[in-house]
Amino acid sequence: MTVVRFAGGPLAGIKLKTTAARWPGGWFTVGDTAGLYVPVHRDPVTGVVLAEVRVTIPRRW
């Protein structure tokens, strides 16, 4: 299991638990905003990944 902590964008401050051994990043949506998050640091002791937002876009229906 990997724990991902989000910095910036629509998911700022949220923690995600995932079963992926190596979290590659991805698009996440909150309300009408989508954000592309990429891993920028992995703590070698705890394995926690810090993910930063690279792009945010408004979603259009």
N, C-alpha and C positions, 0 to 999 in steps of 0.2 A: 504494500500500500504506500502511496505517496500523498503527502499533504502539500497543497499549493496555496500560497497566500498571494492575493492580488493587490497590486499597488497601482493606483490611478484608474481613471475611466469609470465606467458604470458599476464595476465590481469592487471598487476600492474598499479594503478592509474585510473582505469576505474570505473565508477559508474553505477550500474544497478538498475532500478526501476522494482519491481515485485509486482504482486497482492497478493502474498502469505502473509498471516498474520505472519506466522513464517517461515523464510527461512531456509530449512534444509541443504543447501549446495548442491554440485553436480559437475559433470564433465563439463568442458567447453573447447572448442578447438579454437585455433587461428593459422591459417596457418597449419603447420605440427606438432604442439605441442599441447598436451592435458594436462590439469591441474585439479586436484581434489581440490576444495576449500571447506573449512569448516568454519562455523561461530565461531568466538572466543570471540566476545564482542558485546553487544547490548547496545547502549546509552539509559538509562532509560527516558531521557527527549525528545530526538528527534526521537528515535526508529531506528536510523541508525545502521546497522550491519557492523562490520568489519570482513572480511573474509580473511583467510590466505591460501596460497597454501600448501598442504601436500605432493603431489606427482606430478611430471611432467614426461611425457613420450613422445617420438617421435611417431607420428602416421605413420603407414606403410600401404600402399595401396595394 
